[in-house]
Amino acid sequence: MAYIDGQLTAHPYDRDKGLLIEKNREMIILPESERLLFRRFTMNDAPLIFDLNSDPEVTMFTHDPITKPEEATRILRDVIIPQYEQYGYGRWAVHAKEDDRFIGYCGLKYRKERAETDLGYRFLRSEWGKGYATEAALACIRTAFEQLHLDRIVARADVRNTPSLNVLEKCGLKKIGFDTVDGSLVKSYELLAEDFPFHQPQSPLYRSSI
């Protein structure tokens, strides 16, 4: 099963090739993993974005809290959804297969000002410590290189955000230096297509407690 415009539907799926959905003649590539389903966000998801980003613990190191529901609508309209149309990928909504609950987002974002594709993830605090971040990030990395044929992905995390740094390193990204984002020191990472696949179990997908 998969999500198309917020609806759960049957789909053609091959775990070695990724998820490919044909809709209105458009081939939509989505990751999938052992425990997680991914889908594109829609404008109907503003309440989910608001709940996720209004938790100060979730946005402690990202410096982008949401305080009003209309801010979530704006982010979907102006930031998240346009990426799908322009680049064919973006930040994807993530659901747990076991009961279909929304747990956060994970995905790729093209940053035009840097000419690079960024890996990012964010999960509800109630879902921390279950290994979802690592599992979701690995699925997105596989999609980036095996299906989207990207040459390079990057990621950044606040130097104080140890759990997020651990996820990036467990996923095989290599530290390339430091940067400053919103006045905070961050570690920068990258992974090149030529270095993929790296030595991680793929069936079932690698799990950790993060």
Sine and cosine of phi, psi and omega as CSV:
sin_phi,cos_phi,sin_psi,cos_psi,sin_omega,cos_omega
0.00,0.00,0.42,-0.91,0.03,-1.00
-0.48,-0.88,0.15,-0.99,0.03,-1.00
-0.97,-0.24,0.78,-0.62,0.13,-0.99
-0.80,-0.60,0.90,-0.44,-0.05,-1.00
0.78,0.63,0.68,0.73,0.08,-1.00
0.99,0.12,-0.02,1.00,-0.04,-1.00
-0.95,-0.32,0.68,-0.73,0.04,-1.00
-0.98,0.20,0.80,-0.60,-0.08,-1.00
-0.54,-0.84,0.33,-0.94,0.06,-1.00
-0.94,0.34,0.48,-0.88,-0.02,-1.00
-0.52,-0.86,0.43,-0.90,0.15,-0.99
-0.98,0.21,0.80,-0.60,-0.08,-1.00
-0.60,-0.80,0.70,-0.72,0.09,-1.00
-0.77,-0.64,0.89,-0.45,-0.10,-0.99
-0.86,0.51,-0.50,0.87,0.00,-1.00
-0.98,0.19,-0.33,0.95,-0.08,-1.00
-0.93,-0.37,-0.13,0.99,-0.03,-1.00
1.00,0.00,-0.01,-1.00,-0.07,-1.00
-0.99,-0.14,0.78,-0.63,-0.04,-1.00
-0.75,-0.66,0.88,-0.48,-0.04,-1.00
-0.90,-0.43,0.75,-0.66,0.07,-1.00
-0.99,-0.16,0.86,-0.52,-0.02,-1.00
-0.58,-0.81,0.86,-0.51,-0.02,-1.00
0.78,0.63,0.67,0.74,0.03,-1.00
0.93,0.36,0.07,1.00,0.02,-1.00
-0.98,-0.20,0.78,-0.63,0.04,-1.00
-1.00,0.01,0.91,-0.42,-0.05,-1.00
-0.97,-0.24,0.89,-0.45,0.00,-1.00
-1.00,-0.04,0.79,-0.61,0.03,-1.00
-0.73,-0.68,0.58,-0.81,0.13,-0.99
-0.96,0.29,0.23,-0.97,0.21,-0.98
-0.39,-0.92,0.49,-0.87,0.02,-1.00
-0.68,-0.73,-0.05,-1.00,-0.09,-1.00
-0.84,0.54,-0.69,0.73,-0.10,-0.99
-0.93,-0.37,-0.09,1.00,-0.19,-0.98
-0.81,-0.58,0.54,-0.84,0.16,-0.99
-0.90,-0.44,0.58,-0.82,0.01,-1.00
-0.88,-0.47,0.52,-0.86,0.08,-1.00
-0.48,-0.88,0.26,-0.96,0.11,-0.99
-0.97,0.24,0.63,-0.78,0.14,-0.99
-0.93,0.36,0.46,-0.89,0.14,-0.99
-0.81,-0.59,0.15,-0.99,0.02,-1.00
-0.90,0.44,-0.34,0.94,0.03,-1.00
-0.96,0.29,-0.13,0.99,-0.07,-1.00
-1.00,-0.04,0.17,0.99,-0.01,-1.00
-0.81,0.59,-0.66,0.75,0.03,-1.00
-0.88,0.47,-0.56,0.83,0.03,-1.00
-0.93,0.37,-0.69,0.73,0.03,-1.00
-0.90,0.44,-0.64,0.77,0.01,-1.00
-0.90,0.43,-0.74,0.67,0.00,-1.00
-0.86,0.50,-0.67,0.75,-0.04,-1.00
-0.91,0.41,-0.74,0.67,-0.15,-0.99
-1.00,-0.03,-0.05,1.00,0.06,-1.00
-1.00,-0.02,-0.07,1.00,0.05,-1.00
-1.00,0.09,0.91,-0.42,-0.04,-1.00
-0.89,0.46,-0.42,0.91,0.05,-1.00
-0.94,0.34,-0.59,0.81,-0.01,-1.00
-0.94,0.35,-0.62,0.79,-0.07,-1.00
-0.98,-0.18,0.26,0.97,-0.06,-1.00
-0.82,0.57,-0.66,0.75,-0.08,-1.00
-0.95,-0.30,0.06,1.00,0.00,-1.00
-0.96,-0.26,-0.29,0.96,0.14,-0.99
0.87,0.49,0.56,0.83,0.01,-1.00
-0.65,-0.76,0.81,0.58,0.00,-1.00
-0.92,0.40,0.46,-0.89,0.08,-1.00
-0.94,-0.34,0.76,-0.64,-0.02,-1.00
-0.91,-0.41,-0.21,0.98,-0.02,-1.00
-0.72,-0.69,0.62,-0.78,0.01,-1.00
-0.84,0.55,-0.57,0.82,-0.02,-1.00
-0.91,0.40,-0.39,0.92,0.07,-1.00
-0.93,0.38,-0.60,0.80,0.05,-1.00
-0.90,0.44,-0.65,0.76,0.05,-1.00
-0.88,0.47,-0.69,0.72,0.00,-1.00
-0.89,0.45,-0.67,0.74,0.00,-1.00
-0.88,0.47,-0.68,0.73,0.04,-1.00
-0.89,0.45,-0.74,0.68,-0.08,-1.00
-0.93,0.36,-0.66,0.75,-0.16,-0.99
-0.98,-0.19,-0.33,0.94,-0.11,-0.99
-0.87,-0.49,-0.85,0.53,-0.17,-0.99
-0.97,0.24,-0.83,0.56,-0.12,-0.99
-0.91,0.42,-0.63,0.77,0.03,-1.00
-0.86,0.51,-0.47,0.88,0.02,-1.00
-0.89,0.46,-0.61,0.79,0.03,-1.00
-0.87,0.50,-0.70,0.71,-0.07,-1.00
-0.95,0.32,-0.59,0.81,-0.07,-1.00
-0.99,0.13,-0.61,0.79,-0.17,-0.99
-0.84,-0.54,-0.21,0.98,0.00,-1.00
0.99,0.11,0.10,1.00,0.06,-1.00
-0.49,-0.87,0.08,-1.00,-0.01,-1.00
0.11,-0.99,-0.32,-0.95,0.13,-0.99
-0.98,0.19,0.82,-0.57,-0.04,-1.00
-0.97,-0.25,0.60,-0.80,0.15,-0.99
-0.93,0.38,0.63,-0.77,-0.03,-1.00
-0.87,-0.49,0.75,-0.66,0.03,-1.00
-0.84,-0.55,0.54,-0.84,0.10,-0.99
-0.98,0.19,0.77,-0.64,-0.02,-1.00
-0.89,0.45,-0.53,0.85,-0.15,-0.99
-0.89,0.46,-0.56,0.83,-0.03,-1.00
-0.57,-0.82,0.19,0.98,0.10,-0.99
0.95,0.31,0.19,0.98,-0.05,-1.00
-0.97,0.25,0.57,-0.82,0.09,-1.00
-0.96,0.26,0.75,-0.67,-0.03,-1.00
-0.85,-0.53,-0.20,0.98,0.01,-1.00
0.47,-0.88,-0.41,-0.91,0.06,-1.00
-0.68,-0.73,0.37,-0.93,0.08,-1.00
-0.39,-0.92,0.57,-0.82,0.03,-1.00
0.26,-0.96,-0.30,-0.95,-0.11,-0.99
-0.91,-0.41,0.57,-0.82,0.02,-1.00
-0.66,-0.75,0.84,-0.55,0.05,-1.00
-0.99,0.15,0.82,-0.57,0.02,-1.00
-0.97,-0.25,0.98,-0.20,-0.10,-0.99
-0.88,0.48,-0.60,0.80,-0.06,-1.00
-0.92,0.39,-0.35,0.94,0.03,-1.00
-0.93,-0.37,-0.11,0.99,-0.04,-1.00
0.81,0.59,0.77,0.63,-0.03,-1.00
-0.51,-0.86,0.36,-0.93,0.04,-1.00
-0.96,-0.29,0.82,-0.57,-0.13,-0.99
-0.97,-0.23,0.71,-0.71,0.13,-0.99
-1.00,-0.04,0.79,-0.62,0.00,-1.00
-0.61,-0.80,0.40,-0.92,-0.01,-1.00
-0.44,-0.90,0.45,-0.89,0.03,-1.00
-0.36,-0.93,0.76,-0.65,-0.07,-1.00
-0.76,-0.66,0.49,-0.87,0.08,-1.00
-0.83,0.56,0.60,-0.80,-0.05,-1.00
-0.86,0.51,-0.53,0.85,0.01,-1.00
-0.91,0.41,-0.26,0.96,-0.04,-1.00
-0.97,-0.25,0.05,1.00,0.02,-1.00
-0.93,0.37,0.46,-0.89,0.10,-1.00
0.99,0.17,0.20,0.98,-0.03,-1.00
-0.93,-0.36,0.06,1.00,0.01,-1.00
0.99,0.13,0.12,0.99,-0.06,-1.00
-0.93,0.38,-0.61,0.79,-0.04,-1.00
-0.89,0.46,-0.72,0.69,0.01,-1.00
-0.91,0.41,-0.70,0.72,-0.02,-1.00
-0.90,0.44,-0.69,0.72,0.00,-1.00
-0.92,0.38,-0.67,0.74,-0.01,-1.00
-0.89,0.45,-0.67,0.75,0.04,-1.00
-0.88,0.47,-0.66,0.75,0.02,-1.00
-0.90,0.44,-0.64,0.77,0.01,-1.00
-0.94,0.35,-0.59,0.81,0.05,-1.00
-0.90,0.44,-0.71,0.71,0.03,-1.00
-0.87,0.50,-0.67,0.74,0.02,-1.00
-0.90,0.44,-0.65,0.76,-0.02,-1.00
-0.86,0.52,-0.68,0.73,-0.09,-1.00
-1.00,-0.06,-0.62,0.79,-0.09,-1.00
-0.99,0.10,-0.52,0.85,-0.07,-1.00
-0.94,-0.35,-0.67,0.74,-0.02,-1.00
-1.00,0.02,-0.24,0.97,0.06,-1.00
0.84,0.55,0.66,0.75,0.08,-1.00
-0.96,0.27,0.45,-0.89,0.01,-1.00
-1.00,0.03,-0.42,0.91,-0.13,-0.99
-0.33,-0.94,0.61,-0.79,0.19,-0.98
-0.79,-0.61,0.45,-0.89,0.01,-1.00
-0.79,-0.61,0.22,-0.98,0.08,-1.00
-0.40,-0.92,0.45,-0.89,0.04,-1.00
-0.66,-0.75,0.57,-0.82,0.04,-1.00
-0.53,-0.85,0.58,-0.81,0.04,-1.00
-0.82,0.57,0.67,-0.75,-0.05,-1.00
-0.89,0.46,-0.33,0.94,0.02,-1.00
-1.00,0.03,-0.18,0.98,-0.09,-1.00
-1.00,-0.01,0.96,0.27,-0.08,-1.00
-0.84,0.54,-0.70,0.72,0.00,-1.00
-0.85,0.52,-0.66,0.75,0.00,-1.00
-0.93,0.36,-0.64,0.77,0.05,-1.00
-0.88,0.48,-0.64,0.77,0.01,-1.00
-0.90,0.44,-0.62,0.78,0.03,-1.00
-0.87,0.50,-0.75,0.67,-0.04,-1.00
-0.88,0.48,-0.66,0.75,-0.02,-1.00
-0.95,0.30,-0.59,0.81,0.07,-1.00
-0.92,0.39,-0.44,0.90,0.01,-1.00
-1.00,0.08,0.04,1.00,0.11,-0.99
1.00,-0.05,0.05,1.00,0.03,-1.00
-0.95,0.30,0.54,-0.84,-0.06,-1.00
-0.95,-0.31,0.71,-0.71,0.02,-1.00
-0.94,0.35,0.74,-0.68,-0.03,-1.00
-0.86,-0.51,-0.01,1.00,0.04,-1.00
0.53,-0.85,-0.31,-0.95,-0.03,-1.00
-0.81,-0.58,0.38,-0.92,0.01,-1.00
-0.52,-0.85,0.12,-0.99,0.07,-1.00
-0.86,-0.51,0.82,-0.57,0.02,-1.00
-0.79,-0.62,0.82,-0.57,-0.01,-1.00
0.79,0.62,0.61,0.79,0.05,-1.00
0.99,0.17,0.07,1.00,-0.02,-1.00
-0.91,-0.42,0.57,-0.82,0.03,-1.00
-0.97,0.23,0.77,-0.64,0.01,-1.00
-0.80,-0.60,0.43,-0.90,0.16,-0.99
-1.00,-0.04,0.67,-0.74,0.02,-1.00
-0.96,-0.29,0.65,-0.76,-0.03,-1.00
-0.76,-0.65,0.33,-0.94,0.12,-0.99
-0.53,-0.85,0.35,-0.94,0.15,-0.99
-0.62,-0.78,0.79,-0.62,-0.02,-1.00
-0.99,-0.14,0.51,-0.86,0.02,-1.00
-0.85,0.52,-0.57,0.82,-0.03,-1.00
-0.93,0.37,-0.30,0.95,0.03,-1.00
-0.99,-0.12,0.06,1.00,0.00,-1.00
-0.93,-0.35,0.63,-0.77,0.05,1.00
-0.98,0.18,0.52,-0.86,0.07,-1.00
-0.99,-0.16,0.04,-1.00,-0.15,-0.99
-1.00,0.09,0.99,0.15,0.11,-0.99
-0.75,-0.67,0.65,-0.76,0.08,-1.00
-0.86,0.52,0.60,-0.80,-0.03,-1.00
-0.89,-0.45,-0.19,0.98,0.02,-1.00
-0.51,-0.86,0.97,-0.25,-0.04,1.00
-0.95,0.30,0.30,-0.96,-0.03,-1.00
-0.89,0.46,0.52,-0.86,-0.04,-1.00
-0.82,0.57,0.71,-0.70,0.04,-1.00
-0.88,-0.48,0.46,-0.89,0.17,-0.99
-0.53,-0.85,-0.06,-1.00,0.00,-1.00
-1.00,0.05,0.01,1.00,-0.07,-1.00
-0.97,-0.24,0.00,0.00,0.00,0.00
